[in-house]
């Protein structure tokens, strides 16, 4: 249960604010291109911090890293709440939020791997996957409703309350789950290992499937609130409800992958996901500019991401295991 709460904090940080972007842009008097930085900076912090939370949790333990990450996340949220009228403060707060949220993505899975094995681990990870699939669906609904009926600033307050509750639960319930002796943490060693990975073309090619699909999703998520609300006249609440459909595409892609995985190989399925991306892009280019066509295209992008993401991780993990086996010889 705690792992599900933890993993959800990272998902909430990405999607709950999206319906509010046009409202924030109007209140602060900034362009949509300037405001999109609050999405980008969160994702930059979220991605980069994960590179270090894993090795750090091996060195000092899961519990301290979880509490530290949540504290950083809460600090960033407080900064956003206290300075909602300042774009630079919002950008700084969002970067801090991302840096803190990275711990949730890493430790949610690590805690389960420490605590379970075999069929129990598989079952626990499936619950985690369900949480990761559902949160992008319901977060925009909550965010849009709060922004429309109260104010967009209240969305940050809602996130703060959720983070404080998660921090309190973790403080009182989360034990130290690290199953082996703590290792030393040296930044130079961590960077050296990542340099070795970057120099491996097989690892980079496997990871690139995920990068490209995530890039397409980020660009779409950043533009959709403006297109839907400013040009097509939807409210923030309506936008949050409509986005249930494409957000569910991640789950649909995962189901499709599980169905086709028995009959087709990994690279055939990756080719299928790439074809889906091209189909979505062509539909956006040539179809009329309507709510249906935007939702239809973005749904295909989400389905393609739901297919490509697990495949990318599987290919990447396979290459890592091969590198480790060669290293141990």
N, C-alpha and C positions, 0 to 999 in steps of 0.2 A: 504493500500500500504506500509506504513512504517513497519507494523508488518511483512509483507512478506520479506522486505529488512532485517529486524532484524533477523528473523529465518533463513534466507539464510546464514548469516555470520557463524553460527555454522556449517552448512552443508559443506560450502566451506572449512573450516579449516580441515575437516576430509579427504576429497577426492581429492582436487585439487593437492596435493603434491604427491599422490601415483605413477603416472607415472615417477616422477623424482627420486624415491628412488635408482634405480641402478646407475643413473648418479651421484647422490650425494655420494654414496658409493665409486664409482671409483675415483672421484675427491678428496675425503678426505682420501682415502686409508684405509677405515674401513670395517669390515665385515658386512654382511647383518644383522646378529643377533645384532650387536652393533647399527646399524642405525635404526633398528625397534623401538628403544626406543623413537624416535621422534614422532612415531605414538602413542605408548603406553602412553607417558607422556601427550600428548595433551588430550587423552581420560580420563586419570586419573583426570587432572585438570577440564576438561569439566564435568565429572560426579560428583565429590566431590563439586564443587562450586555451583551446582544447589541446593544442600541441604540447602544452606544458603541465596541464592539470594531471594527466595520467602519470608521467614520471614523478611529479611532486607528491601525488598520493601514494606512490610506491615507497617514497622516502620518509614521509612524515605521517602517513596514515590517511584513511578515507574520511574519517570524522572531521579532523581539523581543516582539511581542504574543502569539504562540503560547507562547513560553517564560514570559512573565509570567503568562499565564492558567493554564498548567499549574502554575506555582509557587504561585499562590493556591489552586488546587484541592488540591495536595499539602498545603499548610499547613492547610487546613480539615480534611482527612482526618486529619492528625496530631493536631489538636485533639480530634477525635472519639475517636481511639484513646487519648489520654492522659487523657481525662476522661469515660470511658464511664459513670461512675456519677452524672454531673451533667447534668440535663436542659438547663439553660441553656447549658452548654458544648457539648452535642450540637447544640442549636439554632444556636449561633454557628458551629460547625464546618460544619453543613449549609448555612448561608447562604454561608459562604466557598466551600464546594464549588460551590454554584450559580454564584456570581460568577466562579469560575475556569472552570467547565464551559462557560459561555457562549461563551468564545473558541473552543472546539472546534466548536460548531455553525456559527459564522461562518467561521472560517478553513479548515475542511475543504473547504468549497465554493470559497472564494476562491482557495486554492492551486491547485485544479484549473482554475478559470477562467483563472488566470494562466499555467498551464503547457500547456494544450491549447486547441484550438478545433475547430469543425466536428464531424465525426463522431467524432473522438477524444474531444472533450469530452463528447459525448452518451454514449459508451461508458463513460467514467470516472465520470460522474454516475450512470449506471445501477448501477455497482458500489457507489457510495456509498449509493444508495437501498436496495440489497439489504442492506447492512450495517445501515442504520438500521431496516430491517424485521426483521432477524434478531435483533439484540441484545435488544429487549424480550421475545423469545421465550426465549432461552437464559439471560439474566441471572437471572430468578427461579429457574430450575432450579439454577444454581450457588449463588445466595444461600440458597435453602431447604436444599440439601444441606449447605452449610457450617454454617448455623445449627443444623441438627438434629444433625449428627454431630460437630461440634466445639463451636462457641459463636457466638452472634450477633456478639460482638466481633471474631471472626476474619474476618467479612465486610469490616469496615473495613480489616483488615490485607491481605486479598486485593486490595481496591481500591487500597490504597497501593502494593503491589508492581506492579500493572498501570500505575498512573500514573507511577511511577519509571521503568519500562521504556519507556513512551511518551516521557517527557521525555528520557531518554538517547538514544533513537533520533532524536528531533527535534534534539537538540543536535548530534549528529554527522552527520546526513544532510540535514536540512532546509536548503536554500539560501534566499536571499532571492529570492522569486518576483515581487515587485511589478514590473509591466511598464512603469510610467510614473513620471514624476517625483513625488517625495513632496510631498504638499500640507500646508498648515498645519492644525493642529487647534485650533479655538476652540470651547470648550464652548457659548458663547452662540450661535454659528452652527448648531451641531448641534441645540440645543434649539429654535431658531427654525424650522428645517426640520421638526422633528417637530410643532411647534405648527401649522404650515401643513397637515401631513397630517391631524392630528386634526380640524381645522376643515373638512376635505373630507368631505361625507357619503357620497360614493361609495366612498372609501377605507375609511371606518369600516364601512360596510355589508359590504364585501368581507371585511375582516378579522374581522368579528363572526362569520362562519360558522366560522372557525377557533377563535376564543375560546370560543364556546359548545360546540363539540365537544370541545375540550381540557378545558373545565371539567367536562363530563360524565365524561370519562375519569379526571380527577384525583379527583373525588369517589368514583367507583367503585373506583379503585385504592386509595384510602385506607381504604375500608370493607371491601373484600373479604377481606383477611387476617383481620380479627376475625370476620366472619361465617362464614368457612370453618373457622377453627381453633377459636375459642372456642365457637361455637354449633353447629357441625356436626361437631366433633371431629377435624378433619384435623390432621396434623403439618405443620411448616414445609416438610419435604421433599416431602410429598404435595401441598401447596399449590403449590409451585414447579412440579411436574410438570403438575398440572391446568391451571395458567395458560398452558401452551403453547398450548392451544386458543384462548382469546380473544385472546392476544397475536398469534397468527397471523392474526387478523381484519384487522389493518392491511395485511398483504400481500394477503389475499383482497380487501379493498376496493380496493386499487390495481389488482389484476388485473381486477376487475369494472369499474372506471372505464375502463381501457384498452379493454375489450370494448365497453362501451356508448357510449363517447365518439364512436364513428364514426356512431352513429345518432341520438343525442340531443344537444340543446344544453346549454350550461353550466348555465343556471338550471333546466332540467328535472332535471338530475342533482343539483343542490343540493337541489331539492325532494324527490328520492328519498332523499337522505341524511337530511333532516329527518324524513321518514316513517319511516325506520329507527330514528331516535332515539325517536320516539313509540311505535313498536312495542315497542322494548326496555323503555321505561318502563312501558307498560301491562302487559307480561308480568311485570315485577317486582311491580307492584301487585296483580295478581289471581291469579297462579300460586302454587301451594304453595311453601313455603320449603324447597327442596331444593338439593343441589349442582348437579344438572343444570340447574335453572331459573336459578340464579345465573350459571352458566357460559354458558348459552344467551343470556341477556339481555346479559351483558357482551360476548359475541362479536359480537352485533349492533351494540352501541355502537362496538366497534373497527372493524367493517366500515364503518359509517357515517362514522367518522373517517377511514378510509383513502380513502373517496370524497371527502369534503368538503375535506380538507386541501389536496390539489393544486389543486382548483378554486378555493379561497379564494386561494391564492398566485397563480394565473393571473389571476384578476379583479383582485387587488390590483396585480400587476405591470402589467397593462394600463392601469389608471388612472394609475399612476405615470408610465408612458411618455407618456400623453396630457398630463399636467401638465407634464412636461419639454419636450414639443414646443411647448406653448403658451408656456412660459417663454422658449424660444429664439427665438420669433417677434419 
